[in-house]
Amino acid sequence: MLNSLYRVLSVGLKYWFLLLAAVLAGILVVASRREYRERKALLGRIGQYVGYLEILRGLPQAQGVRIGIARENTVGSGKGADIILRHPSVQRAHALLYMQNGELVLSPLSRGVTKINGRHANNAYTVHTGDHIAFGEVEVRVFVRPELEGGEA
């Protein structure tokens, strides 16, 4: 009895690394499938938009959150805004983001501070992927779908 237990234990100790490798491979497969599903769902949601805004600063609880941009959006802190940024420095109807001739255009609607890449925006300006926009103290980064940027959408 003791001899057979010793044999089982010696075989187990001899091949423990194979068991460990199998467990790690299983964990990686499960994590990869979960990430794939999340990305697929995100791309499906983004597919209905012309791009998104990623919150960088000003709203700590929402930092890193991505907000889809439709063909025409009002950005502000009011209930009527399409993209709501609840911050005291953001006006109720702060700016308008819209597609025009295949380009994403930002047009300020209020006297609130609106900046594109650190420069004050007083008129309508074309924005591109990677641009930083500040609506008051809330800063976001723009992403425009590559197939739409620069072409007719």
N, C-alpha and C positions, 0 to 999 in steps of 0.2 A: 504494500500500500504506500509506504513512504517512498519507495523507489519510483513508482509511477507518478506520484505527486512531484518528485524531484525532476523527472523528465518533462512534465508539462510546464513546470516553472522554468526550466532551462530553455525550452523552446520559446516560451513567451518572452523571456529576457533576451533571447537571441534575435527575435524579430519584432521587438517593441517599436522600433523606429518605423517599420512598415505600417503599423497600426496608427502611429502618430501622424505619418504622412497622409494616410487615408482620411483621418479626421480633419486635418488642416485643409486638404483638397475639398472635402465636403463643405466646410465652412466658407471657403472661397467661392464655390459654386453657388451656394445659397445667397451670399452677399452680392455676387455679380448679377444674379437673376433679379434680385430686388432693385439694384441700381438701374438695370436695364429697363425694368417696368416703370420706375419713377421717371427716367429720362424720356421714355416713349410717351408717357402721359403728359409731361411738360411740353414736349415738341408738338403733341396733338393740340394742346391748349394754345401754344404760341402760333400754330399754323393759321388760326383765325385772325391773328393780329399782323400788323405791318412791322412790328418790333416790340421792344419792351424798354422800360425804365428800371434801372437797378438803383435802389436807395443806398447811398454811400454815407451821408452824414445828416444830422439834424433830427432824426427819429431813431434813437437807439434801439427801441423795441422792434423796429422794422428794418434795421440795417441788413442789407443783403437781399431783401425781398425784391422780387421782380414783378412789375406791373405791366400788363399788356397794353400796347398802343393800338387803338382802332384807327380807322381812316380819318376820323375827326374826334378830338377829345378836348374837353374843358378840364384844365388842371386848377385845383383850388382846394379850399378847406370847407366849402359849403356843401350842403346836401345835394345840390343840383349839379355838382361837378362830376364828370365821368371818372377822373382820377382824383381821389380825395387824399390830401396830405394834411392831416390834422396837426397843425403847428401854429402858434400865435403869429409868426412872421409871414404866413401864407394867407393871402387874401381869399375871400369866398370864391371869386372867379379870377384867378391870378393870370392865367395864360391859356392860349389855344394852341394845340398841336394838331396838324392836319397834313394830309398828303396833297401835293399839288405838282403836276407834271412829273410824277415819279420821284419827288423829293419830299422829305419830311420838313415841314416849316413850323417854326415856333413864333407865335405872335403874342406879346404881352397884352393883357386886357385891363390891367389896373396900374396904379402908381406904385404897387409893391415892387420890391427889388427882384429883378430877373436878370441873371447873368448867364452867358454862354462862354465857357472856358475862361472865366474870370473877368470877362468884359460885359459891361452893362448892355442889355438889349432893350432898346426903345422902340424899334420897328420890327417887322417880320424878318426872320433870318432862317436860312436853311441850316439844319443840323444833320450831322452824320454820325455813324457808328463811332463810339469812343469819346464823343463830345461830353463835357460835363455841364450840366445845367443846374443853376441854383434858383430855386423858387423861395425867396426870402432866405432863411437859414437852412433849408432842406436842399441838399445836393444829391443829384442823381446822375447816372451815366446812361447814355443813349445807346441802344442797339437797334439797327434797322436791318431787316432780313436782307441778305446779300442779293437775292434775286430781284428785290424791289428797289434797292438803292441805285440811283442813277438811271433807272429805266422806267418805262411807263407802267404804273401799277393799276 
